[in-house]
């Protein structure tokens, strides 16, 4: 069964991963992937895309839109092959 879980997770990350979900960002990127505070000197990554292991194998790319000022969080996009 395919599963995708997205959102702002600060303390829940370890619990989600313990449940078998895989953090999408490091599958396709070596950077920090900051989604908050990118226009300040201190960034942080608190917005995540987690996927089930079967979808982790299909990870294609992920980007953070650092240009928008619509929110204090930057949009995160994940691309999964075939979806």
C-alpha positions in Angstrom: 0.0 0.0 0.0 1.3 3.4 -1.0 1.5 6.1 1.7 2.4 9.8 1.8 2.5 12.0 4.8 3.2 15.7 4.6 3.2 18.6 7.0 5.0 20.5 9.7 6.6 18.1 12.0 9.0 19.3 14.7 9.0 16.6 17.4 7.1 13.9 15.6 9.7 13.0 13.0 11.2 10.1 14.9 7.8 8.6 15.7 6.8 8.8 12.0 10.1 7.1 10.9 9.6 4.5 13.6 6.3 3.7 11.9 8.1 2.8 8.8 7.8 6.0 6.8 10.9 7.4 5.0 12.0 11.0 4.9 11.8 11.9 1.2 14.2 14.9 1.1 17.6 13.1 1.8 16.7 10.5 -0.8 17.2 13.0 -3.5 19.2 15.9 -2.0 22.3 16.5 0.0 21.4 20.0 1.2 19.6 20.9 4.4 16.2 21.6 2.8 15.3 24.4 5.1 11.6 25.3 4.9 11.5 28.1 7.5 13.8 31.0 8.1 15.5 30.8 4.7 15.7 34.6 4.4 17.3 34.9 7.8 20.7 33.6 8.9 19.1 30.7 10.8 17.1 28.3 8.8 15.4 25.1 9.9 13.7 22.2 8.3 10.3 21.5 9.9 8.2 20.7 6.9 8.5 17.2 5.6 7.3 14.7 3.0 7.4 11.1 4.3 6.6 8.2 2.1 6.2 4.5 2.4 9.2 2.3 1.5 7.8 1.3 -1.8 7.4 4.9 -2.8 10.9 5.8 -1.5 12.3 3.6 -4.2 10.6 5.8 -6.8 11.9 9.1 -5.4 12.8 11.4 -8.3 13.3 14.9 -7.0 12.4 17.4 -4.3 12.6 21.2 -4.2 12.0 24.0 -1.7 10.7 27.2 -3.3 12.8 29.9 -1.6 11.4 32.8 -3.7 7.8 33.0 -2.3 6.9 35.3 0.5 3.4 34.0 0.9 4.2 32.4 4.3 7.0 32.1 6.8 7.2 28.4 5.5 8.6 27.7 2.1 6.7 25.3 -0.1 8.2 21.8 -0.5 7.6 19.8 -3.7 8.3 16.1 -4.0 8.2 14.2 -7.3 7.6 10.4 -7.3 8.2 8.5 -10.6 4.9 7.4 -12.1 2.7 9.7 -10.0 
